[in-house]
């Protein structure tokens, strides 16, 4: 079960993050930062579709600077493998890359 693997606090943070990502255009209205602070979150594990866009830009965003950030490279994808690998290589100088099995 996801709650057991992540722990309740991490699961709540993950759900809040997913909610935040779904509402990126209205980010000013998001309560994500307050929710993460309330939960004591200091690390973001980022994954998603379109590695070269949403994933990398979220990882290097101004909002992410106060957290330890890692991209779960095996939990991301895009339209083809080459573009995925190029995007990960480009961001690897600024953000830690990790495999999900090593951090979850």
Secondary structure as UniProt FT lines:
FT   HELIX           2..6
FT   HELIX           8..22
FT   HELIX           24..29
FT   HELIX           32..39
FT   STRAND          43..49
FT   HELIX           51..55
FT   HELIX           56..59
FT   HELIX           62..64
FT   TURN            65..66
FT   STRAND          68..77
FT   HELIX           81..91
FT   TURN            92..94
FT   STRAND          96..98
FT   HELIX           100..103
//
